[in-house]
Amino acid sequence: MTTGKRKKKFHVKHRIRTFTPRFPSLGSRIPKRAFAPCAKSRALLHCSCAETGAILGRVIAVANQKGGVGKTTTVINLGAALAQQGYQTLIVDCDPQANTTGGLGFKRDSSRRSLYHGLLLDAPVESLVVKTGIDGLHLIPSEKNLVGATVELTDQAEREHLLRRRIQPMRDRFDFILLDCPPALDMLTLNALVAADSVLVPVQCEYFALEGVSELLDTLARVRRAHNPQLAVEGILLTMYDERTNLSHQVHDDLKDFFGAQVFQTVIPRNVRLAEAPSYGQPILVYDPRCRGAASYQELAKEVINHDSKGAGTRA
């Protein structure tokens, strides 16, 4: 028996397609292709490096001002997967909560040298790097004192470029440098965006998590305009994907329809083993390398490597 009513389809596009930026100088809307594809940024990077005869490591900021979308989980496990593929990888924990530091097996110790010492006390950044339990994966840890950086950086000249200057010497030592940003659009996140070549945006497969995407894109446009013209979107990563629910499928379809090739083919499933791994201080590739979560991050690493190696023409 039919009711004669059409089934309503869930749409999220209106949340992204039409919004008013907080910064009037950007105009009334940001167009769909507001950001250069990742490969174009990489091509520019190759051109600049060709002049010196060196190819620098790629800096990727993992950012979303919404909390609980999988930023730290992505940084830890993507970094481990890249290292497993043979790439020297450095993770920089830019979040005062230090969850990435703890998730890699290090205690949150305020007496240990951290990113705070590099940014504000002029400690050589090489002295801050610690080895993790995975061959090829290194970490610059964070700790609670970093929360004061936003205030302490206020009076410094070109404070937005401080992290960029600090990690520049590390680019010829590492193939990939991953920046774990705090869940806020603050001075630490701004420093990470200015330092990065591209931004990877994790988005939880839920309705309210999508609201933050437009605000983040607003910020990226302003950063590109004022501080980092080559900043690109590495990709939008769907996390906590539950294939049993219509909502996850609909969020995926609408984001894919709007952002196209900028959405990663890989999706990160909602997985209990992924949630358990940080409590043991291990990446999922160590904690349970055969689970679905581990396989997904291995596939994500292959996509990121593929973007990095193809050069111009990818992700257009």
PyMOL commands that set and color helices and strands:
alter all, ss='L'
color gray80, all
select helices_A, chain A and resi 13-17+24-26+38-50+71-84+99-103+115-120+125-128+144-152+159-170+187-195+208-226+246-262+272-280+284-287+292-310
alter helices_A, ss='H'
color red, helices_A
select strands_A, chain A and resi 58-62+89-93+130-131+137-140+176-180+198-204+232-241+263-269
alter strands_A, ss='S'
color yellow, strands_A
deselect
rebuild
show_as cartoon
